Amino acid sequence: MLAYSGKGQSVIELANLSEIVQEMSHILEVSIRKKAVLNYKLAEDPVIIMADTTQIRQVIMNLITNASDAIGDATGVISISTGFVQYDSFRPDES
């Protein structure tokens, strides 16, 4: 929120998204509920992004903990994948 309001520091740099997720794997696994399992499908080729890696780590952590909370006391799998998707066009009127 501070970065978006212009009051925080943001360090934009090139980073490999797959490496960030891999480096976070231990903390992600201990952050989820006991009955949830993390399933990783990380791209073999580098997934290079230009971003503030601190913010990206926070987004990943929030998504995983939200998914874990949504599973609740049930058994479930949370899948994390990285890669590229190319869209030729986007037409909002198509289903």
Phi, psi and omega in degrees: 000321179297320181296319181289330180276354179087005182261352182251164178269136178234130178246103181270128181209165175283136180210155177265113183300322179297320178294321179299313180297317180298318179295331182272355190306318182295312181293327177294316183294326178277351181269349183262166179293157185299327183272359178264148179234138176268133178242119183259135171224083184266138180300140178288321177280151179301138175250090187275128177234160174246110186197172171277110186296331177296317178293321179297316177301319180294319178297314179299314180300316180296317179298318182290316180292325175295319178296318178297317178296323180293328178291325178067225181272359179282169173271137181199168180240132175251119182259134177239123178226150176234157179158189180243143173231131179246128177251131179285323178200162178233124179233104184299339182279350179269145178264000000 
